[in-house]
Amino acid sequence: MKWHFHQLKKSARYQETMTSMRQLMAEGQTDAGHLLLYEYTPIVTLTRSTKKGSLLSSEDALYRDGIEAIRTDRGGDITFHGPGQLVGYPIIKLCSQKTSETKNYNLLGYVRWLEDRLIDALQSLGVTGLSVEPGFTGVWRNSKADPVKRKIVQIGVGVNGDGMTRHGFAINNDMDFSYYFKHIIPCGIEDRPVSSLKEEGYDLTLERLSEAVCYSLEKAGHPDH
């Protein structure tokens, strides 16, 4: 499968990026994928699955701290985006597993594929101790010195009726978590810590992360094949 990798856009505004994502979804390319890459201004996104209690502050309190609250149609619970985080939206067409008159798409298989690609990308940059966590999505890290698994990549995706994927992943590179965590319970998970590559001892740029992710997707081909 051919990929079109879009240049990393910084200080991105969420609604503008959603317009770009939906335009690519509407094109419905079957033989090519797109990867949109962003670094956002501070936002918190909520979904239909956001649990009561995941948002700790009012939207007015978020606004006073310069954080925009937005409701979105991705999967998962509440999350945050902002400076120091790489957000990527792979836009591809999944193959239909048609039964009777119903189109079914292996969204969970796509999530597992995406986790594998992101682990591959981070390992290529020397990041060790990476894994997935049963019962959760995303990429986690631990070490012999600290065996507690810490989430460093969030994943929240969806698929439309034509099999086009939407939304994607967020890699925590170098973020000020205190800016967000007084307002939300990240991903609605109270008993699992969140970390960043910087906190884990890795000094990387968003540009290097982008290059590694693009290479990992390019060499992997289509998730359904």
Secondary structure, DSSP 8 states (H G I E B T S, - for coil): -EEEE---EEEE-HHHHHHHHHHHHHH--SSEEEEEEEEESSEEEE-TT--TTSB-S-HHHHHHTT-EEEE---SSS-EEE-TTEEEEEEE-B-----BTTB----HHHHHHHHHHHHHHHHHHTT--SEE--TTS-SEEE--SS--S-EEEEEEEEEE-TTSBEEEEEEEE-S--THHHHTTB-GGG-SSS-B--TTTTT----HHHHHHHHHHHHHHH--TT-
